[in-house]
């Protein structure tokens, strides 16, 4: 994935990752002491999708990775969770009706849908990077 990433030295949580020109790079990446972080480069049409960050350990024994929301979508998720919790408490106390829970559930469902769509896009992009790397490697081996 490192080969297909634009390198950045600052945190990619708040970094703009939208580019509208045709690029060979698939990710925006940051190298830290213990890990590598990548996020998908988006077009301006995909700006509403939540940014997710893939974290790969530099430890050669590590075979796992982590995917997390960046800071802004994580804040949105926390606010939505507090909204659901507050509505549930008010319903139990009898101070609100079920309509209030439905009104907060719609944005929560939309947000979950956007997260699942972004996860599918990231999976496709990672698979594309792996396929491209394998083709390049196979071409180099064939020419030897």
N, C-alpha and C positions, 0 to 999 in steps of 0.2 A: 504494500500500500504506500510505502514511503516514496517509491518511484513515481506514483501517480498523484502526488500531493504538492500543493504550493506550501512552501515553508514559512512559518511565522515564529517570531520569538516571544511575542506576548500572548497572554491568555486568549484562547479562542472562544470563551464563553460569550464575550461581548463583541467579538470581531464580526464585521460585516462579511458574509460569505455568499453574496450574490454577484454573479457575473453574467452578462448577457451576450458576450462574444463567445464564439466557438473556442473551446479550450480542450487541450489534451489532458489536463489535470482533472481528476475526479474528486479530489478532497482538498481540504485546507488542513494543514498539519502543524503540530508543535512538538518539538523534541524536548523532553525534560530529562533530569538525571536518571530517574528510575523507570520512566515509561514514555510512550509515544501517544499523542492524542490526535484524533482525526475527526473532522466533521465534513459532511457532504457539501459540495459547492452547489448552490441553488441558482435558478434563474429568478428574475424579478416576479414572475408569476407564482412562484412557490414560497414567497416571503411569509405567508401566513402559516406555513407548516412549522411546527415546533422544531427547534434545533436540537439534534441529539449528538452526543460526543462518544466516540469509540475510544477506549483506552486499552492499549496493548503494553504489557510489561516487557522491559528489555532483558529480563532474566531469561537465559536460554532454556531453563528447565520449565518455565511457565508455558502452559498450553491453553490458557483461558484468556478471555477478554471481558471487558465490561462496557456496557452501553448505558449512558445516563442522559437525562435532560440537561440542557444548559441552564444558566441562572434564571433567565426571564421565563421560559416555560415552566421551570420548577416553581417559581413564585406564583404563576397562574394556577398551577395544580394545587398548591398549598391554600390559596385563597378559595378555590372551588371546594376543597375538602372542608375548610372552615365553614363555608356556606351551607354545605350539606349537614355538617354536625350541628350548626346553630338551628337549622330548620327542624332537624330531628328532635332536638331538645325542646324547641317551642311546641312541636306537635305533641310530645309526651306530656308537657305541662298544660296542654289544652289552649295555648295562646295563639296557635296558628292552625290553618287547615292543611289538608294534603295538597292543595293547589300550590302552596308556597314551595313544597318539596318538588313538585313537578316543574315549577318555573326554574329552579336551580338545576334540576336533572338534565334539562335540555342542553345547556352549555357544557355540562360535564360529559354528556354523551358525544357531543360534537368534538370536544377536546380529545376524548379517547379515540374517536375515529381518525382525527388528524394525526395522533401519535402512531396509530397502527399503520396508516398510509405512509408516513415518513419512515417507519421501520421497514416496510416493504421496499421503499425506494432505496434505503441504505443497503439492504440485503442485495438488491439487484446491482447496485454500484460496486459493492465488495466483490460479488461474483464476477462482474465485468473486469475488475482489476486483476483478479486471480487468473481468469481466462486469458487476458492479454499477456500477463507475465509468463504463463505456461507456453503460449504460442511463441513469444520472443525467445524463451529458453530452448524450445524445441527447434526453432530456426537456427539458433547459434550452434546447437549440437549437430544439426544436419549439415552445416557448412564446414564442420571440422573434419 
